[in-house]
């Protein structure tokens, strides 16, 4: 099965940024990712712009798997999603 992976962050001001480039609308982080049986654990490393995280407050990260090529605005196309919240102190920046 092929899926599209979406990764976003909700900033403290309520705006959203979608990885990898920071668009304010849903774009895939990776497209047509092959999922195999049995399911394997994956770690995704995302690179954001440090200025996105300059405001103190809570940052809500979301990762989701959608049917390949489908509309991410329709919940029925979503296979899985997870949301985690962090503050500035929780985030690590590398260059």
Secondary structure as the mmCIF struct_conf table of DSSP 4:
data_model
#
loop_
_struct_conf.conf_type_id
_struct_conf.id
_struct_conf.beg_label_comp_id
_struct_conf.beg_label_asym_id
_struct_conf.beg_label_seq_id
_struct_conf.end_label_comp_id
_struct_conf.end_label_asym_id
_struct_conf.end_label_seq_id
STRN STRN1 UNK A 2 UNK A 10
TURN_TY1_P TURN_TY1_P1 UNK A 12 UNK A 13
BEND BEND1 UNK A 14 UNK A 14
STRN STRN2 UNK A 16 UNK A 18
TURN_TY1_P TURN_TY1_P2 UNK A 19 UNK A 22
STRN STRN3 UNK A 23 UNK A 23
BEND BEND2 UNK A 24 UNK A 25
BEND BEND3 UNK A 29 UNK A 29
STRN STRN4 UNK A 30 UNK A 34
HELX_LH_PP_P HELX_LH_PP_P1 UNK A 35 UNK A 35
BEND BEND4 UNK A 37 UNK A 38
HELX_LH_PP_P HELX_LH_PP_P2 UNK A 39 UNK A 39
HELX_RH_3T_P HELX_RH_3T_P1 UNK A 50 UNK A 53
BEND BEND5 UNK A 55 UNK A 55
BEND BEND6 UNK A 57 UNK A 57
STRN STRN5 UNK A 58 UNK A 67
TURN_TY1_P TURN_TY1_P3 UNK A 68 UNK A 69
TURN_TY1_P TURN_TY1_P4 UNK A 72 UNK A 73
HELX_RH_3T_P HELX_RH_3T_P2 UNK A 75 UNK A 77
STRN STRN6 UNK A 78 UNK A 87
HELX_RH_3T_P HELX_RH_3T_P3 UNK A 88 UNK A 90
#
